[in-house]
Amino acid sequence: MEWSFLSLLKLCFFLLSFELFFASALAPVVEIGAIWPPKGIEVFDPIEVPLLNTLILLCSGATVTYAHHAITAGNKIEAVFGLILTVILAIFFTGFQGFEYATATFTISDGIYGSTFFMATGFHGFHVFIGTIFLFVCLIRLSLDHFTIQHHFGFEAAAFYWHFVDVVWLFLYVAVYFWGGV
């Protein structure tokens, strides 16, 4: 597989976000109380909205795969159905992420926890937004018969991108919400 410079740059940014979070969490400095999460930060319960968002993204990964299999089988109706479900789930994910941001008791300016939380989840959320647009364009193209059994690379690229978004979220969920919030 060939990686573009932009893909490598994004991967490095995600890895840097994780490294910054882990460095701060594993060795919290005295200025933040030498504990993680820092004193005064009320973290999200990982079993509530973050788990729901995880399930939503995992389901969207399944529906985009379903749509891909339908395209390769020549079943346009099922492909459209799978892609519509994927776009709806992506919109729900974005809505719940926005709800979470609106109800957070901390901000991006609340020290290292707020900075790393919003940087990592916000960068991921931006990729979800771009992926949603990408999938919506694929839905339009699918409806206009631009994809065939043999020729559907645009959709495959969108699906690959979407699975990347899923995998990064799993790491974010475990690191930031589950492990980092305990």
Number of C-alpha atoms within 10 A of each C-alpha: 3 5 7 8 9 9 11 11 11 13 13 12 15 19 14 13 20 19 13 16 21 16 11 21 22 12 11 17 13 9 9 16 12 15 15 18 20 23 10 11 17 12 20 18 13 19 11 9 16 23 16 14 21 19 15 21 25 17 17 24 23 16 22 28 21 18 26 23 16 19 23 16 14 15 15 19 14 17 25 22 16 23 27 18 18 28 21 16 22 25 16 15 24 18 13 17 18 14 12 14 15 11 10 14 14 19 15 13 10 14 14 17 26 20 17 21 22 17 17 23 20 15 16 18 19 12 17 22 16 15 21 21 15 19 25 18 15 23 23 13 15 20 14 9 10 14 20 15 14 10 12 17 11 16 24 15 14 21 23 15 17 26 20 14 18 21 14 17 23 15 13 23 19 15 16 26 19 18 12 21 19 12
